[in-house]
Amino acid sequence: MHTYIGNKKNYQWIWIAVDRLGKRFISFVTGKRDAKTGKELWDKLKNKSSDMVATDYWKAYEIFVDKDIHKQSKAETYTVEGYTNPY
């Protein structure tokens, strides 16, 4: 999800983490759509245990998500899409 203030150069992305099976909101950060902001969210989740982390195919996830638990698949991200897409 994103919004912009003034012009498109000022995009601010809302990164969210949800428990897909429990359909619960876990945490969020805001910032650019870059690996640095993604890592900020990932760091907030360090104390949460998970057998699997599902993301879309954005390459930066590979930088901070442990490859042993990372699953890239649009089919697994529908819960997040439900939070970010009101339509």
Residue pairs with C-beta under 8 A, 6 or more apart in sequence:
1 13
1 14
1 16
1 84
1 85
2 11
2 12
2 13
2 14
2 33
3 11
3 12
3 14
4 10
4 11
4 12
5 12
11 32
11 33
12 30
12 31
12 32
13 30
13 31
13 32
13 33
13 37
14 28
14 29
14 30
14 84
15 28
15 29
15 30
15 31
15 37
15 38
15 40
15 41
16 25
16 26
16 27
16 28
16 41
16 80
16 83
16 84
17 25
17 26
17 27
17 28
17 41
17 44
17 45
18 24
18 25
18 26
18 79
18 80
18 83
19 26
19 79
20 54
20 76
20 78
20 79
20 80
23 79
25 83
26 45
26 48
27 41
27 44
27 45
28 41
29 37
29 40
29 41
29 44
30 37
31 37
31 40
33 58
34 60
35 60
35 63
35 64
38 60
38 61
38 63
38 64
39 63
39 64
42 64
42 65
50 69
51 69
52 69
52 70
52 71
53 65
53 66
53 69
53 70
53 71
54 71
54 72
54 73
54 76
54 77
55 61
55 65
55 70
55 71
55 72
55 77
56 72
56 73
56 74
56 77
57 72
57 74
61 70
61 72
62 70
